[in-house]
Amino acid sequence: MPIVTIQMMEGRTPEQVKSLIARVTDTIAEELNAPKDRIRVLVTEIPTTHWGIAGVPASEVIANRTNN
């Protein structure tokens, strides 16, 4: 049973996450010739305060980009 884990920053809509799960499942099924009902896709959304970029929380990086 293929298990795919995706970690990404929070901020996507439920529709985007749903589409991602469907498209990843389709790709794994096609590439590995695996039955879709055996594929698991786990999506973990990380708060931007818990995601570091160059030693700085992503929330601060995003805020700085918005303010500049």
PQR file with spaces between the fields and no chain letter, atoms N, CA, C, O and H, PARSE charges and radii, in Angstrom:
ATOM       1  N    MET     1       0.854   -1.170    0.000 -0.4000 1.5000
ATOM       2  CA   MET     1       0.000    0.000    0.000 -0.0000 2.0000
ATOM       3  C    MET     1       0.907    1.241    0.000  0.5500 1.7000
ATOM       4  O    MET     1       1.603    1.483    0.986 -0.5500 1.4000
ATOM       5  N    PRO     2       0.913    2.020   -1.067 -0.5600 1.5000
ATOM       6  CA   PRO     2       1.678    3.259   -1.069  0.2800 2.0000
ATOM       7  C    PRO     2       1.079    4.277   -0.096  0.5500 1.7000
ATOM       8  O    PRO     2      -0.132    4.489   -0.049 -0.5500 1.4000
ATOM       9  N    ILE     3       1.967    4.892    0.671 -0.4000 1.5000
ATOM      10  CA   ILE     3       1.572    5.966    1.576 -0.0000 2.0000
ATOM      11  C    ILE     3       2.415    7.183    1.216  0.5500 1.7000
ATOM      12  O    ILE     3       3.644    7.123    1.222 -0.5500 1.4000
ATOM      13  H    ILE     3       2.951    4.720    0.633  0.4000 1.0000
ATOM      14  N    VAL     4       1.742    8.284    0.903 -0.4000 1.5000
ATOM      15  CA   VAL     4       2.414    9.523    0.530 -0.0000 2.0000
ATOM      16  C    VAL     4       2.149   10.541    1.628  0.5500 1.7000
ATOM      17  O    VAL     4       1.001   10.771    2.011 -0.5500 1.4000
ATOM      18  H    VAL     4       0.744    8.332    0.898  0.4000 1.0000
ATOM      19  N    THR     5       3.219   11.150    2.133 -0.4000 1.5000
ATOM      20  CA   THR     5       3.092   12.183    3.149 -0.0000 2.0000
ATOM      21  C    THR     5       3.509   13.518    2.545  0.5500 1.7000
ATOM      22  O    THR     5       4.598   13.646    1.985 -0.5500 1.4000
ATOM      23  H    THR     5       4.151   10.963    1.822  0.4000 1.0000
ATOM      24  N    ILE     6       2.636   14.503    2.666 -0.4000 1.5000
ATOM      25  CA   ILE     6       2.909   15.841    2.151 -0.0000 2.0000
ATOM      26  C    ILE     6       2.841   16.807    3.322  0.5500 1.7000
ATOM      27  O    ILE     6       1.835   16.878    4.028 -0.5500 1.4000
ATOM      28  H    ILE     6       1.752   14.399    3.121  0.4000 1.0000
ATOM      29  N    GLN     7       3.922   17.546    3.520 -0.4000 1.5000
ATOM      30  CA   GLN     7       3.943   18.588    4.539 -0.0000 2.0000
ATOM      31  C    GLN     7       4.063   19.918    3.818  0.5500 1.7000
ATOM      32  O    GLN     7       4.906   20.090    2.938 -0.5500 1.4000
ATOM      33  H    GLN     7       4.739   17.488    2.947  0.4000 1.0000
ATOM      34  N    MET     8       3.206   20.857    4.205 -0.4000 1.5000
ATOM      35  CA   MET     8       3.225   22.171    3.572 -0.0000 2.0000
ATOM      36  C    MET     8       2.719   23.209    4.553  0.5500 1.7000
ATOM      37  O    MET     8       2.054   22.893    5.539 -0.5500 1.4000
ATOM      38  H    MET     8       2.522   20.717    4.920  0.4000 1.0000
ATOM      39  N    MET     9       3.052   24.456    4.255 -0.4000 1.5000
ATOM      40  CA   MET     9       2.563   25.538    5.105 -0.0000 2.0000
ATOM      41  C    MET     9       1.059   25.657    4.985  0.5500 1.7000
ATOM      42  O    MET     9       0.482   25.383    3.932 -0.5500 1.4000
ATOM      43  H    MET     9       3.592   24.713    3.453  0.4000 1.0000
ATOM      44  N    GLU    10       0.432   26.065    6.070 -0.4000 1.5000
ATOM      45  CA   GLU    10      -1.006   26.288    6.067 -0.0000 2.0000
ATOM      46  C    GLU    10      -1.356   27.394    5.083  0.5500 1.7000
ATOM      47  O    GLU    10      -0.504   28.179    4.667 -0.5500 1.4000
ATOM      48  H    GLU    10       0.901   26.287    6.925  0.4000 1.0000
ATOM      49  N    GLY    11      -2.641   27.435    4.722 -0.4000 1.5000
ATOM      50  CA   GLY    11      -3.099   28.538    3.893 -0.0000 2.0000
ATOM      51  C    GLY    11      -3.843   28.121    2.641  0.5500 1.7000
ATOM      52  O    GLY    11      -4.393   28.970    1.939 -0.5500 1.4000
ATOM      53  H    GLY    11      -3.334   26.797    5.060  0.4000 1.0000
ATOM      54  N    ARG    12      -3.873   26.835    2.350 -0.4000 1.5000
ATOM      55  CA   ARG    12      -4.628   26.394    1.165 -0.0000 2.0000
ATOM      56  C    ARG    12      -6.081   26.171    1.546  0.5500 1.7000
ATOM      57  O    ARG    12      -6.401   25.890    2.701 -0.5500 1.4000
ATOM      58  H    ARG    12      -3.426   26.145    2.920  0.4000 1.0000
ATOM      59  N    THR    13      -6.945   26.300    0.567 -0.4000 1.5000
ATOM      60  CA   THR    13      -8.365   26.053    0.809 -0.0000 2.0000
ATOM      61  C    THR    13      -8.614   24.551    0.885  0.5500 1.7000
ATOM      62  O    THR    13      -7.816   23.763    0.377 -0.5500 1.4000
ATOM      63  H    THR    13      -6.686   26.529   -0.372  0.4000 1.0000
ATOM      64  N    PRO    14      -9.718   24.148    1.517 -0.5600 1.5000
ATOM      65  CA   PRO    14     -10.067   22.728    1.522  0.2800 2.0000
ATOM      66  C    PRO    14     -10.189   22.152    0.109  0.5500 1.7000
ATOM      67  O    PRO    14      -9.854   20.991   -0.125 -0.5500 1.4000
ATOM      68  N    GLU    15     -10.667   22.968   -0.826 -0.4000 1.5000
ATOM      69  CA   GLU    15     -10.797   22.506   -2.212 -0.0000 2.0000
ATOM      70  C    GLU    15      -9.436   22.223   -2.824  0.5500 1.7000
ATOM      71  O    GLU    15      -9.281   21.253   -3.565 -0.5500 1.4000
ATOM      72  H    GLU    15     -10.939   23.911   -0.636  0.4000 1.0000
ATOM      73  N    GLN    16      -8.441   23.063   -2.523 -0.4000 1.5000
ATOM      74  CA   GLN    16      -7.091   22.843   -3.044 -0.0000 2.0000
ATOM      75  C    GLN    16      -6.488   21.566   -2.468  0.5500 1.7000
ATOM      76  O    GLN    16      -5.849   20.802   -3.192 -0.5500 1.4000
ATOM      77  H    GLN    16      -8.567   23.852   -1.921  0.4000 1.0000
ATOM      78  N    VAL    17      -6.683   21.331   -1.189 -0.4000 1.5000
ATOM      79  CA   VAL    17      -6.155   20.126   -0.560 -0.0000 2.0000
ATOM      80  C    VAL    17      -6.845   18.895   -1.143  0.5500 1.7000
ATOM      81  O    VAL    17      -6.195   17.884   -1.410 -0.5500 1.4000
ATOM      82  H    VAL    17      -7.203   21.952   -0.602  0.4000 1.0000
ATOM      83  N    LYS    18      -8.139   18.977   -1.338 -0.4000 1.5000
ATOM      84  CA   LYS    18      -8.888   17.862   -1.926 -0.0000 2.0000
ATOM      85  C    LYS    18      -8.373   17.547   -3.327  0.5500 1.7000
ATOM      86  O    LYS    18      -8.179   16.382   -3.674 -0.5500 1.4000
ATOM      87  H    LYS    18      -8.667   19.798   -1.121  0.4000 1.0000
ATOM      88  N    SER    19      -8.155   18.577   -4.123 -0.4000 1.5000
ATOM      89  CA   SER    19      -7.634   18.387   -5.481 -0.0000 2.0000
ATOM      90  C    SER    19      -6.234   17.792   -5.445  0.5500 1.7000
ATOM      91  O    SER    19      -5.920   16.903   -6.236 -0.5500 1.4000
ATOM      92  H    SER    19      -8.312   19.523   -3.842  0.4000 1.0000
ATOM      93  N    LEU    20      -5.391   18.272   -4.539 -0.4000 1.5000
ATOM      94  CA   LEU    20      -4.043   17.734   -4.393 -0.0000 2.0000
ATOM      95  C    LEU    20      -4.079   16.243   -4.085  0.5500 1.7000
ATOM      96  O    LEU    20      -3.356   15.461   -4.702 -0.5500 1.4000
ATOM      97  H    LEU    20      -5.646   18.995   -3.897  0.4000 1.0000
ATOM      98  N    ILE    21      -4.912   15.851   -3.142 -0.4000 1.5000
ATOM      99  CA   ILE    21      -5.040   14.440   -2.770 -0.0000 2.0000
ATOM     100  C    ILE    21      -5.465   13.608   -3.976  0.5500 1.7000
ATOM     101  O    ILE    21      -4.910   12.537   -4.220 -0.5500 1.4000
ATOM     102  H    ILE    21      -5.499   16.486   -2.641  0.4000 1.0000
ATOM     103  N    ALA    22      -6.435   14.092   -4.721 -0.4000 1.5000
ATOM     104  CA   ALA    22      -6.923   13.350   -5.894 -0.0000 2.0000
ATOM     105  C    ALA    22      -5.834   13.217   -6.961  0.5500 1.7000
ATOM     106  O    ALA    22      -5.643   12.140   -7.525 -0.5500 1.4000
ATOM     107  H    ALA    22      -6.885   14.963   -4.522  0.4000 1.0000
ATOM     108  N    ARG    23      -5.128   14.303   -7.234 -0.4000 1.5000
ATOM     109  CA   ARG    23      -4.116   14.283   -8.295 -0.0000 2.0000
ATOM     110  C    ARG    23      -2.900   13.445   -7.911  0.5500 1.7000
ATOM     111  O    ARG    23      -2.330   12.751   -8.752 -0.5500 1.4000
ATOM     112  H    ARG    23      -5.283   15.178   -6.775  0.4000 1.0000
ATOM     113  N    VAL    24      -2.505   13.512   -6.637 -0.4000 1.5000
ATOM     114  CA   VAL    24      -1.396   12.674   -6.176 -0.0000 2.0000
ATOM     115  C    VAL    24      -1.795   11.208   -6.256  0.5500 1.7000
ATOM     116  O    VAL    24      -1.007   10.370   -6.694 -0.5500 1.4000
ATOM     117  H    VAL    24      -2.969   14.076   -5.954  0.4000 1.0000
ATOM     118  N    THR    25      -3.008   10.898   -5.839 -0.4000 1.5000
ATOM     119  CA   THR    25      -3.497    9.527   -5.921 -0.0000 2.0000
ATOM     120  C    THR    25      -3.491    9.035   -7.364  0.5500 1.7000
ATOM     121  O    THR    25      -3.037    7.924   -7.637 -0.5500 1.4000
ATOM     122  H    THR    25      -3.649   11.579   -5.483  0.4000 1.0000
ATOM     123  N    ASP    26      -3.989    9.850   -8.286 -0.4000 1.5000
ATOM     124  CA   ASP    26      -3.998    9.467   -9.700 -0.0000 2.0000
ATOM     125  C    ASP    26      -2.584    9.202  -10.212  0.5500 1.7000
ATOM     126  O    ASP    26      -2.355    8.229  -10.931 -0.5500 1.4000
ATOM     127  H    ASP    26      -4.358   10.752   -8.064  0.4000 1.0000
ATOM     128  N    THR    27      -1.645   10.057   -9.846 -0.4000 1.5000
ATOM     129  CA   THR    27      -0.265    9.913  -10.313 -0.0000 2.0000
ATOM     130  C    THR    27       0.374    8.644   -9.765  0.5500 1.7000
ATOM     131  O    THR    27       1.022    7.905  -10.505 -0.5500 1.4000
ATOM     132  H    THR    27      -1.832   10.847   -9.262  0.4000 1.0000
ATOM     133  N    ILE    28       0.197    8.390   -8.475 -0.4000 1.5000
ATOM     134  CA   ILE    28       0.761    7.179   -7.876 -0.0000 2.0000
ATOM     135  C    ILE    28       0.139    5.937   -8.515  0.5500 1.7000
ATOM     136  O    ILE    28       0.844    4.977   -8.827 -0.5500 1.4000
ATOM     137  H    ILE    28      -0.329    8.990   -7.873  0.4000 1.0000
ATOM     138  N    ALA    29      -1.167    5.957   -8.706 -0.4000 1.5000
ATOM     139  CA   ALA    29      -1.846    4.814   -9.322 -0.0000 2.0000
ATOM     140  C    ALA    29      -1.285    4.547  -10.714  0.5500 1.7000
ATOM     141  O    ALA    29      -1.033    3.398  -11.076 -0.5500 1.4000
ATOM     142  H    ALA    29      -1.740    6.736   -8.453  0.4000 1.0000
ATOM     143  N    GLU    30      -1.090    5.603  -11.492 -0.4000 1.5000
ATOM     144  CA   GLU    30      -0.588    5.457  -12.859 -0.0000 2.0000
ATOM     145  C    GLU    30       0.868    4.997  -12.872  0.5500 1.7000
ATOM     146  O    GLU    30       1.218    4.064  -13.594 -0.5500 1.4000
ATOM     147  H    GLU    30      -1.295    6.537  -11.198  0.4000 1.0000
ATOM     148  N    GLU    31       1.702    5.637  -12.091 -0.4000 1.5000
ATOM     149  CA   GLU    31       3.141    5.338  -12.120 -0.0000 2.0000
ATOM     150  C    GLU    31       3.487    3.983  -11.512  0.5500 1.7000
ATOM     151  O    GLU    31       4.402    3.309  -11.984 -0.5500 1.4000
ATOM     152  H    GLU    31       1.417    6.395  -11.504  0.4000 1.0000
ATOM     153  N    LEU    32       2.768    3.580  -10.476 -0.4000 1.5000
ATOM     154  CA   LEU    32       3.078    2.328   -9.785 -0.0000 2.0000
ATOM     155  C    LEU    32       2.116    1.202  -10.119  0.5500 1.7000
ATOM     156  O    LEU    32       2.243    0.089   -9.609 -0.5500 1.4000
ATOM     157  H    LEU    32       2.024    4.127  -10.093  0.4000 1.0000
ATOM     158  N    ASN    33       1.141    1.506  -10.991 -0.4000 1.5000
ATOM     159  CA   ASN    33       0.114    0.517  -11.323 -0.0000 2.0000
ATOM     160  C    ASN    33      -0.525   -0.031  -10.039  0.5500 1.7000
ATOM     161  O    ASN    33      -0.723   -1.236   -9.888 -0.5500 1.4000
ATOM     162  H    ASN    33       1.039    2.410  -11.406  0.4000 1.0000
ATOM     163  N    ALA    34      -0.837    0.885   -9.129 -0.4000 1.5000
ATOM     164  CA   ALA    34      -1.417    0.527   -7.839 -0.0000 2.0000
ATOM     165  C    ALA    34      -2.902    0.852   -7.833  0.5500 1.7000
ATOM     166  O    ALA    34      -3.307    1.876   -8.383 -0.5500 1.4000
ATOM     167  H    ALA    34      -0.676    1.864   -9.252  0.4000 1.0000
ATOM     168  N    PRO    35      -3.719    0.002   -7.223 -0.5600 1.5000
ATOM     169  CA   PRO    35      -5.146    0.308   -7.118  0.2800 2.0000
ATOM     170  C    PRO    35      -5.367    1.545   -6.242  0.5500 1.7000
ATOM     171  O    PRO    35      -4.773    1.670   -5.170 -0.5500 1.4000
ATOM     172  N    LYS    36      -6.213    2.440   -6.702 -0.4000 1.5000
ATOM     173  CA   LYS    36      -6.463    3.679   -5.970 -0.0000 2.0000
ATOM     174  C    LYS    36      -6.957    3.434   -4.552  0.5500 1.7000
ATOM     175  O    LYS    36      -6.634    4.199   -3.643 -0.5500 1.4000
ATOM     176  H    LYS    36      -6.696    2.337   -7.572  0.4000 1.0000
ATOM     177  N    ASP    37      -7.730    2.388   -4.357 -0.4000 1.5000
ATOM     178  CA   ASP    37      -8.276    2.141   -3.021 -0.0000 2.0000
ATOM     179  C    ASP    37      -7.221    1.666   -2.024  0.5500 1.7000
ATOM     180  O    ASP    37      -7.509    1.516   -0.837 -0.5500 1.4000
ATOM     181  H    ASP    37      -7.992    1.767   -5.096  0.4000 1.0000
ATOM     182  N    ARG    38      -6.007    1.430   -2.503 -0.4000 1.5000
ATOM     183  CA   ARG    38      -4.909    1.028   -1.621 -0.0000 2.0000
ATOM     184  C    ARG    38      -3.933    2.169   -1.344  0.5500 1.7000
ATOM     185  O    ARG    38      -2.992    2.002   -0.569 -0.5500 1.4000
ATOM     186  H    ARG    38      -5.772    1.552   -3.467  0.4000 1.0000
ATOM     187  N    ILE    39      -4.146    3.319   -1.967 -0.4000 1.5000
ATOM     188  CA   ILE    39      -3.241    4.462   -1.834 -0.0000 2.0000
ATOM     189  C    ILE    39      -3.725    5.382   -0.716  0.5500 1.7000
ATOM     190  O    ILE    39      -4.913    5.685   -0.613 -0.5500 1.4000
ATOM     191  H    ILE    39      -4.911    3.455   -2.597  0.4000 1.0000
ATOM     192  N    ARG    40      -2.794    5.814    0.109 -0.4000 1.5000
ATOM     193  CA   ARG    40      -3.101    6.739    1.188 -0.0000 2.0000
ATOM     194  C    ARG    40      -2.282    8.011    0.982  0.5500 1.7000
ATOM     195  O    ARG    40      -1.082    7.949    0.716 -0.5500 1.4000
ATOM     196  H    ARG    40      -1.828    5.567    0.026  0.4000 1.0000
ATOM     197  N    VAL    41      -2.929    9.151    1.107 -0.4000 1.5000
ATOM     198  CA   VAL    41      -2.248   10.444    1.012 -0.0000 2.0000
ATOM     199  C    VAL    41      -2.520   11.196    2.304  0.5500 1.7000
ATOM     200  O    VAL    41      -3.674   11.452    2.650 -0.5500 1.4000
ATOM     201  H    VAL    41      -3.904    9.202    1.323  0.4000 1.0000
ATOM     202  N    LEU    42      -1.459   11.550    3.015 -0.4000 1.5000
ATOM     203  CA   LEU    42      -1.566   12.260    4.281 -0.0000 2.0000
ATOM     204  C    LEU    42      -1.047   13.676    4.080  0.5500 1.7000
ATOM     205  O    LEU    42       0.107   13.873    3.698 -0.5500 1.4000
ATOM     206  H    LEU    42      -0.522   11.342    2.734  0.4000 1.0000
ATOM     207  N    VAL    43      -1.894   14.655    4.337 -0.4000 1.5000
ATOM     208  CA   VAL    43      -1.508   16.057    4.185 -0.0000 2.0000
ATOM     209  C    VAL    43      -1.448   16.690    5.571  0.5500 1.7000
ATOM     210  O    VAL    43      -2.426   16.688    6.320 -0.5500 1.4000
ATOM     211  H    VAL    43      -2.831   14.495    4.648  0.4000 1.0000
ATOM     212  N    THR    44      -0.283   17.229    5.891 -0.4000 1.5000
ATOM     213  CA   THR    44      -0.098   17.924    7.160 -0.0000 2.0000
ATOM     214  C    THR    44       0.202   19.377    6.842  0.5500 1.7000
ATOM     215  O    THR    44       1.165   19.690    6.144 -0.5500 1.4000
ATOM     216  H    THR    44       0.511   17.231    5.283  0.4000 1.0000
ATOM     217  N    GLU    45      -0.641   20.259    7.367 -0.4000 1.5000
ATOM     218  CA   GLU    45      -0.418   21.688    7.179 -0.0000 2.0000
ATOM     219  C    GLU    45       0.255   22.233    8.436  0.5500 1.7000
ATOM     220  O    GLU    45      -0.251   22.086    9.549 -0.5500 1.4000
ATOM     221  H    GLU    45      -1.424   20.004    7.935  0.4000 1.0000
ATOM     222  N    ILE    46       1.398   22.860    8.229 -0.4000 1.5000
ATOM     223  CA   ILE    46       2.196   23.394    9.328 -0.0000 2.0000
ATOM     224  C    ILE    46       1.909   24.888    9.466  0.5500 1.7000
ATOM     225  O    ILE    46       1.922   25.608    8.468 -0.5500 1.4000
ATOM     226  H    ILE    46       1.808   22.980    7.325  0.4000 1.0000
ATOM     227  N    PRO    47       1.649   25.366   10.686 -0.5600 1.5000
ATOM     228  CA   PRO    47       1.459   26.812   10.861  0.2800 2.0000
ATOM     229  C    PRO    47       2.723   27.564   10.426  0.5500 1.7000
ATOM     230  O    PRO    47       3.837   27.078   10.619 -0.5500 1.4000
ATOM     231  N    THR    48       2.545   28.726    9.851 -0.4000 1.5000
ATOM     232  CA   THR    48       3.696   29.501    9.382 -0.0000 2.0000
ATOM     233  C    THR    48       4.616   29.893   10.534  0.5500 1.7000
ATOM     234  O    THR    48       5.796   30.169   10.318 -0.5500 1.4000
ATOM     235  H    THR    48       1.640   29.121    9.694  0.4000 1.0000
ATOM     236  N    THR    49       4.091   29.919   11.743 -0.4000 1.5000
ATOM     237  CA   THR    49       4.931   30.216   12.910 -0.0000 2.0000
ATOM     238  C    THR    49       5.849   29.045   13.261  0.5500 1.7000
ATOM     239  O    THR    49       6.807   29.211   14.016 -0.5500 1.4000
ATOM     240  H    THR    49       3.133   29.695   11.919  0.4000 1.0000
ATOM     241  N    HIS    50       5.560   27.870   12.716 -0.4000 1.5000
ATOM     242  CA   HIS    50       6.342   26.665   12.999 -0.0000 2.0000
ATOM     243  C    HIS    50       7.177   26.232   11.791  0.5500 1.7000
ATOM     244  O    HIS    50       7.742   25.139   11.800 -0.5500 1.4000
ATOM     245  H    HIS    50       4.782   27.736   12.102  0.4000 1.0000
ATOM     246  N    TRP    51       7.264   27.051   10.772 -0.4000 1.5000
ATOM     247  CA   TRP    51       7.998   26.726    9.547 -0.0000 2.0000
ATOM     248  C    TRP    51       9.125   27.735    9.408  0.5500 1.7000
ATOM     249  O    TRP    51       8.873   28.931    9.263 -0.5500 1.4000
ATOM     250  H    TRP    51       6.805   27.940   10.765  0.4000 1.0000
ATOM     251  N    GLY    52      10.363   27.264    9.452 -0.4000 1.5000
ATOM     252  CA   GLY    52      11.494   28.182    9.404 -0.0000 2.0000
ATOM     253  C    GLY    52      12.073   28.326    8.007  0.5500 1.7000
ATOM     254  O    GLY    52      12.199   27.350    7.267 -0.5500 1.4000
ATOM     255  H    GLY    52      10.567   26.292    9.570  0.4000 1.0000
ATOM     256  N    ILE    53      12.422   29.553    7.660 -0.4000 1.5000
ATOM     257  CA   ILE    53      13.096   29.859    6.399 -0.0000 2.0000
ATOM     258  C    ILE    53      14.330   30.680    6.756  0.5500 1.7000
ATOM     259  O    ILE    53      14.217   31.798    7.258 -0.5500 1.4000
ATOM     260  H    ILE    53      12.320   30.346    8.261  0.4000 1.0000
ATOM     261  N    ALA    54      15.499   30.123    6.494 -0.4000 1.5000
ATOM     262  CA   ALA    54      16.767   30.798    6.789 -0.0000 2.0000
ATOM     263  C    ALA    54      16.850   31.244    8.247  0.5500 1.7000
ATOM     264  O    ALA    54      17.377   32.314    8.548 -0.5500 1.4000
ATOM     265  H    ALA    54      15.591   29.215    6.086  0.4000 1.0000
ATOM     266  N    GLY    55      16.328   30.418    9.143 -0.4000 1.5000
ATOM     267  CA   GLY    55      16.415   30.702   10.564 -0.0000 2.0000
ATOM     268  C    GLY    55      15.355   31.632   11.117  0.5500 1.7000
ATOM     269  O    GLY    55      15.428   32.050   12.273 -0.5500 1.4000
ATOM     270  H    GLY    55      15.899   29.549    8.898  0.4000 1.0000
ATOM     271  N    VAL    56      14.368   31.958   10.291 -0.4000 1.5000
ATOM     272  CA   VAL    56      13.311   32.890   10.698 -0.0000 2.0000
ATOM     273  C    VAL    56      11.958   32.217   10.457  0.5500 1.7000
ATOM     274  O    VAL    56      11.780   31.552    9.437 -0.5500 1.4000
ATOM     275  H    VAL    56      14.309   31.618    9.353  0.4000 1.0000
ATOM     276  N    PRO    57      11.002   32.380   11.380 -0.5600 1.5000
ATOM     277  CA   PRO    57       9.679   31.817   11.123  0.2800 2.0000
ATOM     278  C    PRO    57       9.081   32.368    9.825  0.5500 1.7000
ATOM     279  O    PRO    57       9.198   33.557    9.531 -0.5500 1.4000
ATOM     280  N    ALA    58       8.451   31.503    9.071 -0.4000 1.5000
ATOM     281  CA   ALA    58       7.854   31.906    7.795 -0.0000 2.0000
ATOM     282  C    ALA    58       6.833   33.017    7.980  0.5500 1.7000
ATOM     283  O    ALA    58       6.654   33.847    7.089 -0.5500 1.4000
ATOM     284  H    ALA    58       8.356   30.537    9.310  0.4000 1.0000
ATOM     285  N    SER    59       6.161   33.043    9.128 -0.4000 1.5000
ATOM     286  CA   SER    59       5.184   34.108    9.381 -0.0000 2.0000
ATOM     287  C    SER    59       5.843   35.480    9.309  0.5500 1.7000
ATOM     288  O    SER    59       5.242   36.431    8.808 -0.5500 1.4000
ATOM     289  H    SER    59       6.307   32.369    9.852  0.4000 1.0000
ATOM     290  N    GLU    60       7.075   35.590    9.807 -0.4000 1.5000
ATOM     291  CA   GLU    60       7.801   36.857    9.751 -0.0000 2.0000
ATOM     292  C    GLU    60       8.274   37.167    8.333  0.5500 1.7000
ATOM     293  O    GLU    60       8.221   38.314    7.890 -0.5500 1.4000
ATOM     294  H    GLU    60       7.563   34.817   10.214  0.4000 1.0000
ATOM     295  N    VAL    61       8.733   36.142    7.629 -0.4000 1.5000
ATOM     296  CA   VAL    61       9.175   36.333    6.240 -0.0000 2.0000
ATOM     297  C    VAL    61       8.017   36.815    5.392  0.5500 1.7000
ATOM     298  O    VAL    61       8.174   37.741    4.596 -0.5500 1.4000
ATOM     299  H    VAL    61       8.776   35.210    7.989  0.4000 1.0000
ATOM     300  N    ILE    62       6.866   36.204    5.552 -0.4000 1.5000
ATOM     301  CA   ILE    62       5.677   36.591    4.786 -0.0000 2.0000
ATOM     302  C    ILE    62       5.260   38.008    5.142  0.5500 1.7000
ATOM     303  O    ILE    62       4.926   38.798    4.258 -0.5500 1.4000
ATOM     304  H    ILE    62       6.738   35.453    6.200  0.4000 1.0000
ATOM     305  N    ALA    63       5.275   38.338    6.424 -0.4000 1.5000
ATOM     306  CA   ALA    63       4.895   39.685    6.859 -0.0000 2.0000
ATOM     307  C    ALA    63       5.844   40.730    6.268  0.5500 1.7000
ATOM     308  O    ALA    63       5.405   41.797    5.840 -0.5500 1.4000
ATOM     309  H    ALA    63       5.545   37.697    7.142  0.4000 1.0000
ATOM     310  N    ASN    64       7.138   40.426    6.246 -0.4000 1.5000
ATOM     311  CA   ASN    64       8.122   41.357    5.685 -0.0000 2.0000
ATOM     312  C    ASN    64       7.922   41.544    4.185  0.5500 1.7000
ATOM     313  O    ASN    64       8.095   42.648    3.670 -0.5500 1.4000
ATOM     314  H    ASN    64       7.495   39.559    6.594  0.4000 1.0000
ATOM     315  N    ARG    65       7.563   40.481    3.485 -0.4000 1.5000
ATOM     316  CA   ARG    65       7.305   40.581    2.039 -0.0000 2.0000
ATOM     317  C    ARG    65       6.079   41.441    1.779  0.5500 1.7000
ATOM     318  O    ARG    65       6.052   42.221    0.827 -0.5500 1.4000
ATOM     319  H    ARG    65       7.422   39.583    3.904  0.4000 1.0000
ATOM     320  N    THR    66       5.069   41.301    2.622 -0.4000 1.5000
ATOM     321  CA   THR    66       3.822   42.057    2.464 -0.0000 2.0000
ATOM     322  C    THR    66       4.042   43.535    2.731  0.5500 1.7000
ATOM     323  O    THR    66       3.440   44.390    2.082 -0.5500 1.4000
ATOM     324  H    THR    66       5.091   40.668    3.395  0.4000 1.0000
ATOM     325  N    ASN    67       4.899   43.826    3.684 -0.4000 1.5000
ATOM     326  CA   ASN    67       5.143   45.223    4.070 -0.0000 2.0000
ATOM     327  C    ASN    67       6.110   45.939    3.145  0.5500 1.7000
ATOM     328  O    ASN    67       6.218   47.165    3.194 -0.5500 1.4000
ATOM     329  H    ASN    67       5.387   43.132    4.211  0.4000 1.0000
ATOM     330  N    ASN    68       6.815   45.197    2.304 -0.4000 1.5000
ATOM     331  CA   ASN    68       7.785   45.841    1.389 -0.0000 2.0000
ATOM     332  C    ASN    68       7.273   45.980    0.001  0.5500 1.7000
ATOM     333  O    ASN    68       7.975   46.499   -0.867 -0.5500 1.4000
ATOM     334  H    ASN    68       6.727   44.202    2.264  0.4000 1.0000
